[in-house]
Amino acid sequence: MTDEGAAEAVTLDTSRRYLVPVARLELPGEPDLVHLALYQWLPRAEEWVTGLALCGRSTEQGALPDSTAVTCLRCEAYRPKYQAVLDRAPA
Ligand SMILES: [Zn+2]
C-alpha cells in the first residue's frame, strides 16, 4: 500500500475494497452518527458504491471524505476485523 496522504489525489484500485466513512440516512429517529462501510467498484455500473454500514445500518450512498471521523462505536468495533480481511485480500 502506498501512503501518499492527499485524500483527493489518491487513485483507488478497482480490484480492491476499502473501508470509508458514510453518512447516516436522513430519516427521523436515525442516530446522528458517521458509520463505516465497505466501498467497492461495480464494473457494470462503472462506479464506486458503498454497502451497508459495518454495524448493519443502511446509510446514504457515497463515501465521505477520508478525514471524516467515524462516530458509530459499533462500526469502529468491527473495523479491525474487516481491515484484517481486506489487508489479506489478493490485489
Ligand atoms: Zn455504524
PDB file of the backbone (N, CA, C, O) and the ligand in Angstrom, with CONECT records:
HET     ZN  A 101       1
ATOM      1  N   MET A   1       0.834  -1.198   0.000  1.00  0.00           N
ATOM      2  CA  MET A   1       0.000   0.000   0.000  1.00  0.00           C
ATOM      3  C   MET A   1       0.870   1.249   0.000  1.00  0.00           C
ATOM      4  O   MET A   1       1.869   1.327   0.714  1.00  0.00           O
ATOM      5  N   THR A   2       0.485   2.200  -0.790  1.00  0.00           N
ATOM      6  CA  THR A   2       1.191   3.476  -0.772  1.00  0.00           C
ATOM      7  C   THR A   2       0.582   4.364   0.299  1.00  0.00           C
ATOM      8  O   THR A   2      -0.551   4.146   0.729  1.00  0.00           O
ATOM      9  N   ASP A   3       1.312   5.332   0.713  1.00  0.00           N
ATOM     10  CA  ASP A   3       0.826   6.244   1.748  1.00  0.00           C
ATOM     11  C   ASP A   3       1.107   7.660   1.292  1.00  0.00           C
ATOM     12  O   ASP A   3       2.040   8.312   1.761  1.00  0.00           O
ATOM     13  N   GLU A   4       0.288   8.118   0.377  1.00  0.00           N
ATOM     14  CA  GLU A   4       0.551   9.427  -0.212  1.00  0.00           C
ATOM     15  C   GLU A   4      -0.173  10.558   0.490  1.00  0.00           C
ATOM     16  O   GLU A   4       0.080  11.731   0.217  1.00  0.00           O
ATOM     17  N   GLY A   5      -1.067  10.208   1.386  1.00  0.00           N
ATOM     18  CA  GLY A   5      -1.685  11.246   2.196  1.00  0.00           C
ATOM     19  C   GLY A   5      -2.840  11.976   1.555  1.00  0.00           C
ATOM     20  O   GLY A   5      -3.979  11.820   1.993  1.00  0.00           O
ATOM     21  N   ALA A   6      -2.588  12.750   0.553  1.00  0.00           N
ATOM     22  CA  ALA A   6      -3.615  13.635  -0.008  1.00  0.00           C
ATOM     23  C   ALA A   6      -4.857  12.867  -0.444  1.00  0.00           C
ATOM     24  O   ALA A   6      -4.810  12.095  -1.401  1.00  0.00           O
ATOM     25  N   ALA A   7      -5.943  13.075   0.241  1.00  0.00           N
ATOM     26  CA  ALA A   7      -7.157  12.285   0.038  1.00  0.00           C
ATOM     27  C   ALA A   7      -7.662  12.352  -1.397  1.00  0.00           C
ATOM     28  O   ALA A   7      -7.968  11.318  -1.990  1.00  0.00           O
ATOM     29  N   GLU A   8      -7.754  13.538  -1.957  1.00  0.00           N
ATOM     30  CA  GLU A   8      -8.362  13.681  -3.276  1.00  0.00           C
ATOM     31  C   GLU A   8      -7.486  13.119  -4.382  1.00  0.00           C
ATOM     32  O   GLU A   8      -7.979  12.737  -5.444  1.00  0.00           O
ATOM     33  N   ALA A   9      -6.203  13.071  -4.132  1.00  0.00           N
ATOM     34  CA  ALA A   9      -5.283  12.650  -5.180  1.00  0.00           C
ATOM     35  C   ALA A   9      -5.128  11.137  -5.245  1.00  0.00           C
ATOM     36  O   ALA A   9      -4.533  10.609  -6.185  1.00  0.00           O
ATOM     37  N   VAL A  10      -5.664  10.440  -4.246  1.00  0.00           N
ATOM     38  CA  VAL A  10      -5.478   9.001  -4.195  1.00  0.00           C
ATOM     39  C   VAL A  10      -6.270   8.326  -5.302  1.00  0.00           C
ATOM     40  O   VAL A  10      -7.465   8.576  -5.466  1.00  0.00           O
ATOM     41  N   THR A  11      -5.608   7.483  -6.049  1.00  0.00           N
ATOM     42  CA  THR A  11      -6.293   6.692  -7.058  1.00  0.00           C
ATOM     43  C   THR A  11      -6.592   5.330  -6.461  1.00  0.00           C
ATOM     44  O   THR A  11      -5.685   4.593  -6.073  1.00  0.00           O
ATOM     45  N   LEU A  12      -7.862   5.008  -6.393  1.00  0.00           N
ATOM     46  CA  LEU A  12      -8.241   3.742  -5.791  1.00  0.00           C
ATOM     47  C   LEU A  12      -8.064   2.612  -6.788  1.00  0.00           C
ATOM     48  O   LEU A  12      -8.252   2.779  -7.993  1.00  0.00           O
ATOM     49  N   ASP A  13      -7.703   1.472  -6.258  1.00  0.00           N
ATOM     50  CA  ASP A  13      -7.528   0.272  -7.055  1.00  0.00           C
ATOM     51  C   ASP A  13      -8.889  -0.413  -7.182  1.00  0.00           C
ATOM     52  O   ASP A  13      -9.464  -0.846  -6.184  1.00  0.00           O
ATOM     53  N   THR A  14      -9.398  -0.509  -8.400  1.00  0.00           N
ATOM     54  CA  THR A  14     -10.761  -1.033  -8.579  1.00  0.00           C
ATOM     55  C   THR A  14     -10.867  -2.520  -8.273  1.00  0.00           C
ATOM     56  O   THR A  14     -11.976  -3.051  -8.214  1.00  0.00           O
ATOM     57  N   SER A  15      -9.758  -3.198  -8.080  1.00  0.00           N
ATOM     58  CA  SER A  15      -9.829  -4.615  -7.742  1.00  0.00           C
ATOM     59  C   SER A  15      -9.902  -4.824  -6.233  1.00  0.00           C
ATOM     60  O   SER A  15     -10.018  -5.954  -5.760  1.00  0.00           O
ATOM     61  N   ARG A  16      -9.833  -3.729  -5.484  1.00  0.00           N
ATOM     62  CA  ARG A  16      -9.836  -3.858  -4.031  1.00  0.00           C
ATOM     63  C   ARG A  16     -11.083  -3.234  -3.427  1.00  0.00           C
ATOM     64  O   ARG A  16     -11.807  -2.484  -4.081  1.00  0.00           O
ATOM     65  N   ARG A  17     -11.317  -3.567  -2.152  1.00  0.00           N
ATOM     66  CA  ARG A  17     -12.387  -2.920  -1.403  1.00  0.00           C
ATOM     67  C   ARG A  17     -11.751  -2.103  -0.286  1.00  0.00           C
ATOM     68  O   ARG A  17     -10.666  -2.417   0.204  1.00  0.00           O
ATOM     69  N   TYR A  18     -12.446  -1.067   0.093  1.00  0.00           N
ATOM     70  CA  TYR A  18     -11.920  -0.156   1.110  1.00  0.00           C
ATOM     71  C   TYR A  18     -12.957   0.068   2.186  1.00  0.00           C
ATOM     72  O   TYR A  18     -14.144  -0.195   1.995  1.00  0.00           O
ATOM     73  N   LEU A  19     -12.490   0.559   3.323  1.00  0.00           N
ATOM     74  CA  LEU A  19     -13.403   0.997   4.378  1.00  0.00           C
ATOM     75  C   LEU A  19     -13.469   2.520   4.335  1.00  0.00           C
ATOM     76  O   LEU A  19     -12.438   3.192   4.357  1.00  0.00           O
ATOM     77  N   VAL A  20     -14.668   3.055   4.275  1.00  0.00           N
ATOM     78  CA  VAL A  20     -14.828   4.505   4.159  1.00  0.00           C
ATOM     79  C   VAL A  20     -15.909   4.992   5.125  1.00  0.00           C
ATOM     80  O   VAL A  20     -16.824   4.247   5.473  1.00  0.00           O
ATOM     81  N   PRO A  21     -15.790   6.256   5.554  1.00  0.00           N
ATOM     82  CA  PRO A  21     -16.864   6.843   6.364  1.00  0.00           C
ATOM     83  C   PRO A  21     -18.085   7.104   5.489  1.00  0.00           C
ATOM     84  O   PRO A  21     -17.954   7.534   4.343  1.00  0.00           O
ATOM     85  N   VAL A  22     -19.257   6.847   6.026  1.00  0.00           N
ATOM     86  CA  VAL A  22     -20.502   7.101   5.285  1.00  0.00           C
ATOM     87  C   VAL A  22     -21.504   7.807   6.185  1.00  0.00           C
ATOM     88  O   VAL A  22     -21.477   7.670   7.408  1.00  0.00           O
ATOM     89  N   ALA A  23     -22.396   8.571   5.541  1.00  0.00           N
ATOM     90  CA  ALA A  23     -23.388   9.342   6.283  1.00  0.00           C
ATOM     91  C   ALA A  23     -24.617   8.498   6.599  1.00  0.00           C
ATOM     92  O   ALA A  23     -24.978   7.589   5.851  1.00  0.00           O
ATOM     93  N   ARG A  24     -25.243   8.817   7.712  1.00  0.00           N
ATOM     94  CA  ARG A  24     -26.491   8.156   8.091  1.00  0.00           C
ATOM     95  C   ARG A  24     -27.596   8.538   7.119  1.00  0.00           C
ATOM     96  O   ARG A  24     -27.494   9.540   6.411  1.00  0.00           O
ATOM     97  N   LEU A  25     -28.653   7.732   7.088  1.00  0.00           N
ATOM     98  CA  LEU A  25     -29.839   8.082   6.310  1.00  0.00           C
ATOM     99  C   LEU A  25     -30.520   9.282   6.945  1.00  0.00           C
ATOM    100  O   LEU A  25     -30.537   9.427   8.167  1.00  0.00           O
ATOM    101  N   GLU A  26     -31.082  10.138   6.103  1.00  0.00           N
ATOM    102  CA  GLU A  26     -31.793  11.318   6.615  1.00  0.00           C
ATOM    103  C   GLU A  26     -33.220  10.933   6.974  1.00  0.00           C
ATOM    104  O   GLU A  26     -34.177  11.340   6.315  1.00  0.00           O
ATOM    105  N   LEU A  27     -33.340  10.149   8.023  1.00  0.00           N
ATOM    106  CA  LEU A  27     -34.663   9.702   8.457  1.00  0.00           C
ATOM    107  C   LEU A  27     -34.854  10.085   9.910  1.00  0.00           C
ATOM    108  O   LEU A  27     -33.897  10.093  10.684  1.00  0.00           O
ATOM    109  N   PRO A  28     -36.094  10.403  10.289  1.00  0.00           N
ATOM    110  CA  PRO A  28     -36.340  10.703  11.698  1.00  0.00           C
ATOM    111  C   PRO A  28     -36.034   9.474  12.543  1.00  0.00           C
ATOM    112  O   PRO A  28     -36.362   8.350  12.162  1.00  0.00           O
ATOM    113  N   GLY A  29     -35.417   9.688  13.667  1.00  0.00           N
ATOM    114  CA  GLY A  29     -35.128   8.568  14.553  1.00  0.00           C
ATOM    115  C   GLY A  29     -33.824   7.869  14.251  1.00  0.00           C
ATOM    116  O   GLY A  29     -33.396   7.000  15.010  1.00  0.00           O
ATOM    117  N   GLU A  30     -33.190   8.231  13.163  1.00  0.00           N
ATOM    118  CA  GLU A  30     -31.904   7.615  12.819  1.00  0.00           C
ATOM    119  C   GLU A  30     -30.818   8.284  13.665  1.00  0.00           C
ATOM    120  O   GLU A  30     -30.693   9.509  13.645  1.00  0.00           O
ATOM    121  N   PRO A  31     -30.037   7.507  14.399  1.00  0.00           N
ATOM    122  CA  PRO A  31     -28.982   8.118  15.232  1.00  0.00           C
ATOM    123  C   PRO A  31     -28.038   8.980  14.399  1.00  0.00           C
ATOM    124  O   PRO A  31     -27.683   8.620  13.277  1.00  0.00           O
ATOM    125  N   ASP A  32     -27.642  10.101  14.948  1.00  0.00           N
ATOM    126  CA  ASP A  32     -26.782  11.046  14.221  1.00  0.00           C
ATOM    127  C   ASP A  32     -25.330  10.605  14.335  1.00  0.00           C
ATOM    128  O   ASP A  32     -24.565  11.116  15.153  1.00  0.00           O
ATOM    129  N   LEU A  33     -24.972   9.643  13.492  1.00  0.00           N
ATOM    130  CA  LEU A  33     -23.640   9.035  13.563  1.00  0.00           C
ATOM    131  C   LEU A  33     -23.021   8.961  12.175  1.00  0.00           C
ATOM    132  O   LEU A  33     -23.716   8.913  11.160  1.00  0.00           O
ATOM    133  N   VAL A  34     -21.699   8.953  12.163  1.00  0.00           N
ATOM    134  CA  VAL A  34     -20.979   8.648  10.925  1.00  0.00           C
ATOM    135  C   VAL A  34     -20.580   7.184  11.003  1.00  0.00           C
ATOM    136  O   VAL A  34     -19.918   6.764  11.952  1.00  0.00           O
ATOM    137  N   HIS A  35     -20.980   6.418  10.017  1.00  0.00           N
ATOM    138  CA  HIS A  35     -20.713   4.981  10.002  1.00  0.00           C
ATOM    139  C   HIS A  35     -19.523   4.658   9.102  1.00  0.00           C
ATOM    140  O   HIS A  35     -18.965   5.516   8.419  1.00  0.00           O
ATOM    141  N   LEU A  36     -19.171   3.390   9.138  1.00  0.00           N
ATOM    142  CA  LEU A  36     -18.079   2.889   8.319  1.00  0.00           C
ATOM    143  C   LEU A  36     -18.666   1.805   7.424  1.00  0.00           C
ATOM    144  O   LEU A  36     -19.412   0.943   7.888  1.00  0.00           O
ATOM    145  N   ALA A  37     -18.322   1.855   6.128  1.00  0.00           N
ATOM    146  CA  ALA A  37     -18.881   0.859   5.211  1.00  0.00           C
ATOM    147  C   ALA A  37     -17.829   0.414   4.214  1.00  0.00           C
ATOM    148  O   ALA A  37     -16.822   1.090   4.002  1.00  0.00           O
ATOM    149  N   LEU A  38     -18.080  -0.733   3.608  1.00  0.00           N
ATOM    150  CA  LEU A  38     -17.219  -1.211   2.530  1.00  0.00           C
ATOM    151  C   LEU A  38     -17.506  -0.414   1.268  1.00  0.00           C
ATOM    152  O   LEU A  38     -18.653  -0.087   0.961  1.00  0.00           O
ATOM    153  N   TYR A  39     -16.462  -0.117   0.563  1.00  0.00           N
ATOM    154  CA  TYR A  39     -16.531   0.689  -0.650  1.00  0.00           C
ATOM    155  C   TYR A  39     -15.959  -0.158  -1.761  1.00  0.00           C
ATOM    156  O   TYR A  39     -14.808  -0.589  -1.684  1.00  0.00           O
ATOM    157  N   GLN A  40     -16.743  -0.403  -2.792  1.00  0.00           N
ATOM    158  CA  GLN A  40     -16.212  -1.254  -3.856  1.00  0.00           C
ATOM    159  C   GLN A  40     -16.634  -0.789  -5.232  1.00  0.00           C
ATOM    160  O   GLN A  40     -17.646  -0.108  -5.400  1.00  0.00           O
ATOM    161  N   TRP A  41     -15.848  -1.165  -6.194  1.00  0.00           N
ATOM    162  CA  TRP A  41     -16.063  -0.790  -7.588  1.00  0.00           C
ATOM    163  C   TRP A  41     -17.048  -1.757  -8.209  1.00  0.00           C
ATOM    164  O   TRP A  41     -16.874  -2.972  -8.111  1.00  0.00           O
ATOM    165  N   LEU A  42     -18.076  -1.235  -8.843  1.00  0.00           N
ATOM    166  CA  LEU A  42     -19.029  -2.062  -9.575  1.00  0.00           C
ATOM    167  C   LEU A  42     -18.727  -1.921 -11.065  1.00  0.00           C
ATOM    168  O   LEU A  42     -19.047  -0.895 -11.665  1.00  0.00           O
ATOM    169  N   PRO A  43     -18.115  -2.941 -11.665  1.00  0.00           N
ATOM    170  CA  PRO A  43     -17.720  -2.823 -13.070  1.00  0.00           C
ATOM    171  C   PRO A  43     -18.914  -2.552 -13.985  1.00  0.00           C
ATOM    172  O   PRO A  43     -18.802  -1.797 -14.951  1.00  0.00           O
ATOM    173  N   ARG A  44     -20.061  -3.173 -13.677  1.00  0.00           N
ATOM    174  CA  ARG A  44     -21.211  -2.992 -14.563  1.00  0.00           C
ATOM    175  C   ARG A  44     -21.731  -1.572 -14.551  1.00  0.00           C
ATOM    176  O   ARG A  44     -22.132  -1.040 -15.586  1.00  0.00           O
ATOM    177  N   ALA A  45     -21.725  -0.959 -13.379  1.00  0.00           N
ATOM    178  CA  ALA A  45     -22.204   0.420 -13.265  1.00  0.00           C
ATOM    179  C   ALA A  45     -21.068   1.409 -13.500  1.00  0.00           C
ATOM    180  O   ALA A  45     -21.294   2.605 -13.682  1.00  0.00           O
ATOM    181  N   GLU A  46     -19.836   0.884 -13.492  1.00  0.00           N
ATOM    182  CA  GLU A  46     -18.648   1.726 -13.609  1.00  0.00           C
ATOM    183  C   GLU A  46     -18.647   2.843 -12.592  1.00  0.00           C
ATOM    184  O   GLU A  46     -18.393   4.005 -12.911  1.00  0.00           O
ATOM    185  N   GLU A  47     -18.937   2.463 -11.358  1.00  0.00           N
ATOM    186  CA  GLU A  47     -18.847   3.453 -10.291  1.00  0.00           C
ATOM    187  C   GLU A  47     -18.570   2.771  -8.958  1.00  0.00           C
ATOM    188  O   GLU A  47     -18.771   1.569  -8.785  1.00  0.00           O
ATOM    189  N   TRP A  48     -18.102   3.593  -8.028  1.00  0.00           N
ATOM    190  CA  TRP A  48     -17.838   3.124  -6.675  1.00  0.00           C
ATOM    191  C   TRP A  48     -19.121   3.201  -5.872  1.00  0.00           C
ATOM    192  O   TRP A  48     -19.843   4.196  -5.937  1.00  0.00           O
ATOM    193  N   VAL A  49     -19.401   2.164  -5.123  1.00  0.00           N
ATOM    194  CA  VAL A  49     -20.596   2.171  -4.287  1.00  0.00           C
ATOM    195  C   VAL A  49     -20.245   1.749  -2.865  1.00  0.00           C
ATOM    196  O   VAL A  49     -19.284   1.018  -2.625  1.00  0.00           O
ATOM    197  N   THR A  50     -21.054   2.232  -1.939  1.00  0.00           N
ATOM    198  CA  THR A  50     -20.884   1.832  -0.550  1.00  0.00           C
ATOM    199  C   THR A  50     -21.971   0.834  -0.194  1.00  0.00           C
ATOM    200  O   THR A  50     -23.094   0.919  -0.692  1.00  0.00           O
ATOM    201  N   GLY A  51     -21.634  -0.099   0.660  1.00  0.00           N
ATOM    202  CA  GLY A  51     -22.601  -1.102   1.112  1.00  0.00           C
ATOM    203  C   GLY A  51     -23.206  -0.703   2.443  1.00  0.00           C
ATOM    204  O   GLY A  51     -23.136   0.456   2.852  1.00  0.00           O
ATOM    205  N   LEU A  52     -23.796  -1.673   3.107  1.00  0.00           N
ATOM    206  CA  LEU A  52     -24.315  -1.453   4.457  1.00  0.00           C
ATOM    207  C   LEU A  52     -23.183  -1.029   5.377  1.00  0.00           C
ATOM    208  O   LEU A  52     -22.023  -1.379   5.159  1.00  0.00           O
ATOM    209  N   ALA A  53     -23.534  -0.275   6.401  1.00  0.00           N
ATOM    210  CA  ALA A  53     -22.541   0.029   7.425  1.00  0.00           C
ATOM    211  C   ALA A  53     -22.102  -1.273   8.092  1.00  0.00           C
ATOM    212  O   ALA A  53     -22.852  -2.249   8.118  1.00  0.00           O
ATOM    213  N   LEU A  54     -20.887  -1.280   8.627  1.00  0.00           N
ATOM    214  CA  LEU A  54     -20.386  -2.491   9.289  1.00  0.00           C
ATOM    215  C   LEU A  54     -21.304  -2.919  10.426  1.00  0.00           C
ATOM    216  O   LEU A  54     -21.409  -4.107  10.734  1.00  0.00           O
ATOM    217  N   CYS A  55     -21.976  -1.937  11.055  1.00  0.00           N
ATOM    218  CA  CYS A  55     -22.879  -2.248  12.172  1.00  0.00           C
ATOM    219  C   CYS A  55     -24.224  -2.756  11.682  1.00  0.00           C
ATOM    220  O   CYS A  55     -25.069  -3.143  12.490  1.00  0.00           O
ATOM    221  N   GLY A  56     -24.438  -2.761  10.354  1.00  0.00           N
ATOM    222  CA  GLY A  56     -25.663  -3.317   9.807  1.00  0.00           C
ATOM    223  C   GLY A  56     -26.692  -2.292   9.382  1.00  0.00           C
ATOM    224  O   GLY A  56     -27.711  -2.656   8.796  1.00  0.00           O
ATOM    225  N   ARG A  57     -26.455  -1.014   9.661  1.00  0.00           N
ATOM    226  CA  ARG A  57     -27.434   0.004   9.276  1.00  0.00           C
ATOM    227  C   ARG A  57     -27.314   0.366   7.800  1.00  0.00           C
ATOM    228  O   ARG A  57     -26.236   0.299   7.210  1.00  0.00           O
ATOM    229  N   SER A  58     -28.440   0.749   7.223  1.00  0.00           N
ATOM    230  CA  SER A  58     -28.416   1.328   5.884  1.00  0.00           C
ATOM    231  C   SER A  58     -27.879   2.744   6.006  1.00  0.00           C
ATOM    232  O   SER A  58     -28.092   3.414   7.017  1.00  0.00           O
ATOM    233  N   THR A  59     -27.185   3.192   4.977  1.00  0.00           N
ATOM    234  CA  THR A  59     -26.605   4.535   5.011  1.00  0.00           C
ATOM    235  C   THR A  59     -26.837   5.224   3.677  1.00  0.00           C
ATOM    236  O   THR A  59     -27.280   4.609   2.707  1.00  0.00           O
ATOM    237  N   GLU A  60     -26.528   6.512   3.651  1.00  0.00           N
ATOM    238  CA  GLU A  60     -26.559   7.242   2.392  1.00  0.00           C
ATOM    239  C   GLU A  60     -25.502   6.658   1.466  1.00  0.00           C
ATOM    240  O   GLU A  60     -24.455   6.199   1.923  1.00  0.00           O
ATOM    241  N   GLN A  61     -25.774   6.676   0.175  1.00  0.00           N
ATOM    242  CA  GLN A  61     -24.806   6.170  -0.799  1.00  0.00           C
ATOM    243  C   GLN A  61     -23.669   7.182  -0.963  1.00  0.00           C
ATOM    244  O   GLN A  61     -23.895   8.392  -0.985  1.00  0.00           O
ATOM    245  N   GLY A  62     -22.468   6.672  -1.075  1.00  0.00           N
ATOM    246  CA  GLY A  62     -21.329   7.543  -1.323  1.00  0.00           C
ATOM    247  C   GLY A  62     -20.441   7.701  -0.109  1.00  0.00           C
ATOM    248  O   GLY A  62     -20.913   7.736   1.028  1.00  0.00           O
ATOM    249  N   ALA A  63     -19.148   7.795  -0.367  1.00  0.00           N
ATOM    250  CA  ALA A  63     -18.172   7.911   0.714  1.00  0.00           C
ATOM    251  C   ALA A  63     -18.019   9.362   1.140  1.00  0.00           C
ATOM    252  O   ALA A  63     -18.047  10.271   0.310  1.00  0.00           O
ATOM    253  N   LEU A  64     -17.860   9.566   2.422  1.00  0.00           N
ATOM    254  CA  LEU A  64     -17.499  10.883   2.940  1.00  0.00           C
ATOM    255  C   LEU A  64     -15.982  11.034   2.816  1.00  0.00           C
ATOM    256  O   LEU A  64     -15.274  10.047   2.618  1.00  0.00           O
ATOM    257  N   PRO A  65     -15.482  12.270   2.933  1.00  0.00           N
ATOM    258  CA  PRO A  65     -14.022  12.446   2.866  1.00  0.00           C
ATOM    259  C   PRO A  65     -13.319  11.568   3.899  1.00  0.00           C
ATOM    260  O   PRO A  65     -13.833  11.351   4.997  1.00  0.00           O
ATOM    261  N   ASP A  66     -12.145  11.070   3.537  1.00  0.00           N
ATOM    262  CA  ASP A  66     -11.370  10.183   4.400  1.00  0.00           C
ATOM    263  C   ASP A  66     -11.139  10.739   5.790  1.00  0.00           C
ATOM    264  O   ASP A  66     -11.006   9.993   6.759  1.00  0.00           O
ATOM    265  N   SER A  67     -11.093  12.069   5.875  1.00  0.00           N
ATOM    266  CA  SER A  67     -10.775  12.704   7.152  1.00  0.00           C
ATOM    267  C   SER A  67     -11.983  12.746   8.090  1.00  0.00           C
ATOM    268  O   SER A  67     -11.847  13.132   9.250  1.00  0.00           O
ATOM    269  N   THR A  68     -13.164  12.351   7.602  1.00  0.00           N
ATOM    270  CA  THR A  68     -14.362  12.381   8.433  1.00  0.00           C
ATOM    271  C   THR A  68     -14.240  11.370   9.574  1.00  0.00           C
ATOM    272  O   THR A  68     -13.914  10.205   9.350  1.00  0.00           O
ATOM    273  N   ALA A  69     -14.500  11.820  10.777  1.00  0.00           N
ATOM    274  CA  ALA A  69     -14.386  10.926  11.935  1.00  0.00           C
ATOM    275  C   ALA A  69     -15.590  10.002  11.996  1.00  0.00           C
ATOM    276  O   ALA A  69     -16.734  10.447  11.893  1.00  0.00           O
ATOM    277  N   VAL A  70     -15.325   8.716  12.163  1.00  0.00           N
ATOM    278  CA  VAL A  70     -16.396   7.736  12.343  1.00  0.00           C
ATOM    279  C   VAL A  70     -16.842   7.796  13.798  1.00  0.00           C
ATOM    280  O   VAL A  70     -16.032   7.615  14.707  1.00  0.00           O
ATOM    281  N   THR A  71     -18.115   8.046  14.018  1.00  0.00           N
ATOM    282  CA  THR A  71     -18.603   8.204  15.396  1.00  0.00           C
ATOM    283  C   THR A  71     -19.461   7.029  15.853  1.00  0.00           C
ATOM    284  O   THR A  71     -19.876   6.984  17.011  1.00  0.00           O
ATOM    285  N   CYS A  72     -19.729   6.084  14.965  1.00  0.00           N
ATOM    286  CA  CYS A  72     -20.506   4.913  15.361  1.00  0.00           C
ATOM    287  C   CYS A  72     -19.562   3.915  16.035  1.00  0.00           C
ATOM    288  O   CYS A  72     -18.653   3.378  15.401  1.00  0.00           O
ATOM    289  N   LEU A  73     -19.789   3.677  17.318  1.00  0.00           N
ATOM    290  CA  LEU A  73     -18.877   2.802  18.062  1.00  0.00           C
ATOM    291  C   LEU A  73     -18.982   1.354  17.597  1.00  0.00           C
ATOM    292  O   LEU A  73     -18.004   0.607  17.641  1.00  0.00           O
ATOM    293  N   ARG A  74     -20.158   0.968  17.157  1.00  0.00           N
ATOM    294  CA  ARG A  74     -20.301  -0.420  16.694  1.00  0.00           C
ATOM    295  C   ARG A  74     -19.518  -0.615  15.403  1.00  0.00           C
ATOM    296  O   ARG A  74     -18.874  -1.648  15.221  1.00  0.00           O
ATOM    297  N   CYS A  75     -19.566   0.354  14.517  1.00  0.00           N
ATOM    298  CA  CYS A  75     -18.759   0.259  13.298  1.00  0.00           C
ATOM    299  C   CYS A  75     -17.274   0.208  13.647  1.00  0.00           C
ATOM    300  O   CYS A  75     -16.524  -0.602  13.102  1.00  0.00           O
ATOM    301  N   GLU A  76     -16.869   1.067  14.548  1.00  0.00           N
ATOM    302  CA  GLU A  76     -15.455   1.096  14.945  1.00  0.00           C
ATOM    303  C   GLU A  76     -15.039  -0.248  15.546  1.00  0.00           C
ATOM    304  O   GLU A  76     -13.910  -0.701  15.354  1.00  0.00           O
ATOM    305  N   ALA A  77     -15.946  -0.868  16.262  1.00  0.00           N
ATOM    306  CA  ALA A  77     -15.627  -2.151  16.890  1.00  0.00           C
ATOM    307  C   ALA A  77     -15.370  -3.225  15.829  1.00  0.00           C
ATOM    308  O   ALA A  77     -14.573  -4.139  16.040  1.00  0.00           O
ATOM    309  N   TYR A  78     -16.047  -3.104  14.698  1.00  0.00           N
ATOM    310  CA  TYR A  78     -15.862  -4.089  13.627  1.00  0.00           C
ATOM    311  C   TYR A  78     -14.664  -3.773  12.743  1.00  0.00           C
ATOM    312  O   TYR A  78     -14.193  -4.638  12.005  1.00  0.00           O
ATOM    313  N   ARG A  79     -14.168  -2.543  12.810  1.00  0.00           N
ATOM    314  CA  ARG A  79     -13.143  -2.102  11.861  1.00  0.00           C
ATOM    315  C   ARG A  79     -11.914  -3.021  11.797  1.00  0.00           C
ATOM    316  O   ARG A  79     -11.497  -3.390  10.699  1.00  0.00           O
ATOM    317  N   PRO A  80     -11.318  -3.403  12.949  1.00  0.00           N
ATOM    318  CA  PRO A  80     -10.084  -4.212  12.868  1.00  0.00           C
ATOM    319  C   PRO A  80     -10.294  -5.533  12.141  1.00  0.00           C
ATOM    320  O   PRO A  80      -9.436  -5.985  11.382  1.00  0.00           O
ATOM    321  N   LYS A  81     -11.449  -6.144  12.384  1.00  0.00           N
ATOM    322  CA  LYS A  81     -11.755  -7.419  11.749  1.00  0.00           C
ATOM    323  C   LYS A  81     -11.827  -7.255  10.226  1.00  0.00           C
ATOM    324  O   LYS A  81     -11.215  -8.017   9.478  1.00  0.00           O
ATOM    325  N   TYR A  82     -12.577  -6.258   9.787  1.00  0.00           N
ATOM    326  CA  TYR A  82     -12.722  -6.026   8.349  1.00  0.00           C
ATOM    327  C   TYR A  82     -11.395  -5.621   7.726  1.00  0.00           C
ATOM    328  O   TYR A  82     -11.033  -6.075   6.640  1.00  0.00           O
ATOM    329  N   GLN A  83     -10.677  -4.754   8.438  1.00  0.00           N
ATOM    330  CA  GLN A  83      -9.408  -4.281   7.893  1.00  0.00           C
ATOM    331  C   GLN A  83      -8.450  -5.450   7.692  1.00  0.00           C
ATOM    332  O   GLN A  83      -7.731  -5.509   6.695  1.00  0.00           O
ATOM    333  N   ALA A  84      -8.446  -6.376   8.646  1.00  0.00           N
ATOM    334  CA  ALA A  84      -7.558  -7.540   8.539  1.00  0.00           C
ATOM    335  C   ALA A  84      -7.914  -8.358   7.312  1.00  0.00           C
ATOM    336  O   ALA A  84      -7.031  -8.826   6.593  1.00  0.00           O
ATOM    337  N   VAL A  85      -9.201  -8.530   7.073  1.00  0.00           N
ATOM    338  CA  VAL A  85      -9.642  -9.301   5.897  1.00  0.00           C
ATOM    339  C   VAL A  85      -9.238  -8.582   4.611  1.00  0.00           C
ATOM    340  O   VAL A  85      -8.741  -9.202   3.671  1.00  0.00           O
ATOM    341  N   LEU A  86      -9.455  -7.275   4.585  1.00  0.00           N
ATOM    342  CA  LEU A  86      -9.122  -6.512   3.378  1.00  0.00           C
ATOM    343  C   LEU A  86      -7.624  -6.519   3.125  1.00  0.00           C
ATOM    344  O   LEU A  86      -7.185  -6.597   1.978  1.00  0.00           O
ATOM    345  N   ASP A  87      -6.845  -6.437   4.185  1.00  0.00           N
ATOM    346  CA  ASP A  87      -5.393  -6.419   4.022  1.00  0.00           C
ATOM    347  C   ASP A  87      -4.874  -7.753   3.491  1.00  0.00           C
ATOM    348  O   ASP A  87      -3.847  -7.808   2.815  1.00  0.00           O
ATOM    349  N   ARG A  88      -5.592  -8.819   3.804  1.00  0.00           N
ATOM    350  CA  ARG A  88      -5.182 -10.148   3.340  1.00  0.00           C
ATOM    351  C   ARG A  88      -5.605 -10.407   1.912  1.00  0.00           C
ATOM    352  O   ARG A  88      -5.026 -11.257   1.236  1.00  0.00           O
ATOM    353  N   ALA A  89      -6.629  -9.672   1.436  1.00  0.00           N
ATOM    354  CA  ALA A  89      -7.186  -9.945   0.112  1.00  0.00           C
ATOM    355  C   ALA A  89      -6.119  -9.754  -0.951  1.00  0.00           C
ATOM    356  O   ALA A  89      -5.342  -8.801  -0.892  1.00  0.00           O
ATOM    357  N   PRO A  90      -6.078 -10.657  -1.926  1.00  0.00           N
ATOM    358  CA  PRO A  90      -5.111 -10.506  -3.014  1.00  0.00           C
ATOM    359  C   PRO A  90      -5.398  -9.260  -3.828  1.00  0.00           C
ATOM    360  O   PRO A  90      -6.556  -8.893  -4.028  1.00  0.00           O
ATOM    361  N   ALA A  91      -4.359  -8.618  -4.291  1.00  0.00           N
ATOM    362  CA  ALA A  91      -4.528  -7.380  -5.053  1.00  0.00           C
ATOM    363  C   ALA A  91      -5.164  -7.675  -6.408  1.00  0.00           C
ATOM    364  O   ALA A  91      -5.388  -6.758  -7.197  1.00  0.00           O
TER     365      ALA A  91
HETATM  366 ZN    ZN A 101     -22.427   2.088  12.351  1.00  0.00          ZN2+
END
